[in-house]
Amino acid sequence: MAMKVMLIEDNQDILDILEYALTDNGYEVVSSTNADILTRLNLIKPDIILIDECLCDVDTGSIHCQRLKSQKATENIPVMLLSAYPHIEELAVTAKADGYIKKPFDIHELSPAIQFTLNQNKSVSYSPVH
């Protein structure tokens, strides 16, 4: 069974590229341009969540990540932040994210970064992709 990735990216072009790359690497992808999809976590049951920091929503990706990590039902779902923000590493630590991908990134490093994060124990580790 394919690993399921929940992908949240507000830029439709980037979302399409990421979705194509992930699907091409064997992942099942459920994507959205906004964080409303997080309300369907129980139905989707993702193995990992990739969320952009700068969303058009009221809250940022890191705020959504903090919420997920503070709730017993969702604290063990790995979350990776996506961002061009220059201090993404510090932001990921603060949000208790399991990893991050710094934009721009090499599309060929996307799957290895996700696998690295999925294979880590539950301690916070970071998989920077430059």
C-alpha positions as CSV (number, residue, x, y, z in Angstrom):
1,M,0.0,0.0,0.0
2,A,1.3,3.4,-0.9
3,M,2.2,6.0,1.7
4,K,-0.4,8.7,1.9
5,V,0.8,12.3,1.8
6,M,-1.4,15.2,2.7
7,L,-0.1,18.2,0.7
8,I,-1.2,21.8,1.5
9,E,0.3,24.5,-0.7
10,D,-1.6,27.7,-1.7
11,N,0.3,28.2,-5.0
12,Q,-1.5,26.0,-7.5
13,D,1.6,25.7,-9.8
14,I,3.8,24.5,-7.0
15,L,1.0,22.2,-5.7
16,D,0.7,20.6,-9.2
17,I,4.4,20.0,-9.5
18,L,4.7,18.5,-6.0
19,E,1.7,16.3,-6.5
20,Y,3.1,15.1,-9.8
21,A,6.5,14.4,-8.3
22,L,5.1,12.6,-5.3
23,T,2.6,10.5,-7.3
24,D,5.5,9.6,-9.7
25,N,7.5,8.4,-6.7
26,G,4.6,6.1,-5.6
27,Y,2.9,8.1,-3.0
28,E,-0.8,8.5,-2.7
29,V,-1.4,12.3,-2.6
30,V,-4.4,14.2,-1.2
31,S,-3.8,17.9,-1.8
32,S,-5.4,21.2,-1.2
33,T,-4.6,24.9,-1.6
34,N,-5.8,25.7,1.9
35,A,-5.7,24.2,5.4
36,D,-9.4,23.4,5.5
37,I,-8.4,19.9,4.5
38,L,-7.1,19.4,8.0
39,T,-10.6,19.0,9.2
40,R,-10.8,15.7,7.3
41,L,-7.7,14.1,8.9
42,N,-9.8,11.3,10.4
43,L,-11.1,10.4,6.9
44,I,-7.9,10.8,5.0
45,K,-5.5,9.3,7.6
46,P,-2.2,10.6,6.0
47,D,1.1,9.0,6.8
48,I,2.7,12.5,6.6
49,I,1.6,16.1,6.1
50,L,3.5,18.6,4.0
51,I,2.3,22.1,4.6
52,D,3.4,25.5,3.2
53,E,4.3,28.1,5.8
54,C,2.7,31.0,3.9
55,L,-0.9,30.1,3.3
56,C,-3.7,32.3,2.2
57,D,-5.6,31.1,5.3
58,V,-5.8,33.0,8.5
59,D,-3.1,30.9,10.1
60,T,0.4,29.9,8.9
61,G,1.6,26.4,8.3
62,S,3.6,26.5,11.5
63,I,0.5,27.5,13.5
64,H,-1.4,24.5,12.0
65,C,1.6,22.3,12.8
66,Q,1.7,23.5,16.4
67,R,-2.0,22.7,16.8
68,L,-1.5,19.2,15.4
69,K,1.4,18.5,17.6
70,S,-0.4,19.8,20.7
71,Q,-3.4,17.4,20.3
72,K,-3.1,13.7,21.5
73,A,-5.0,12.4,18.4
74,T,-2.6,14.1,15.9
75,E,0.7,14.5,17.7
76,N,2.3,11.5,16.1
77,I,1.5,12.4,12.5
78,P,4.8,13.6,10.9
79,V,4.6,17.1,9.6
80,M,7.0,18.8,7.3
81,L,6.9,22.6,6.7
82,L,7.6,24.0,3.2
83,S,8.9,27.5,2.9
84,A,11.2,30.0,1.3
85,Y,11.4,31.7,4.7
86,P,15.1,32.2,5.5
87,H,14.8,30.9,9.0
88,I,12.7,27.9,8.3
89,E,14.8,25.7,10.6
90,E,14.1,27.8,13.6
91,L,10.4,28.0,12.6
92,A,10.2,24.2,12.3
93,V,11.8,23.8,15.8
94,T,9.3,26.2,17.3
95,A,6.3,24.5,15.6
96,K,7.6,21.1,16.6
97,A,7.6,20.0,13.0
98,D,9.3,16.7,12.2
99,G,11.1,18.2,9.2
100,Y,11.2,21.0,6.7
101,I,11.9,21.6,3.0
102,K,13.4,24.9,2.1
103,K,12.2,26.4,-1.2
104,P,13.5,26.5,-3.8
105,F,14.3,22.8,-3.7
106,D,15.5,20.1,-6.1
107,I,12.5,18.0,-6.9
108,H,14.6,14.9,-6.9
109,E,15.4,15.5,-3.2
110,L,11.7,15.6,-2.2
111,S,11.1,11.9,-1.8
112,P,14.3,11.2,0.0
113,A,13.5,14.1,2.5
114,I,10.1,12.6,3.1
115,Q,11.5,9.1,3.6
116,F,14.1,10.4,5.9
117,T,11.4,12.1,8.1
118,L,9.2,9.0,8.0
119,N,12.1,6.7,9.0
120,Q,13.1,8.8,12.0
121,N,12.1,8.0,15.5
122,K,9.6,10.3,17.1
123,S,12.3,12.7,18.3
124,V,12.4,15.9,16.2
125,S,14.9,15.7,13.4
126,Y,15.3,17.9,10.4
127,S,15.8,17.0,6.8
128,P,16.9,20.2,5.1
129,V,16.7,20.2,1.3
130,H,18.5,23.1,-0.4
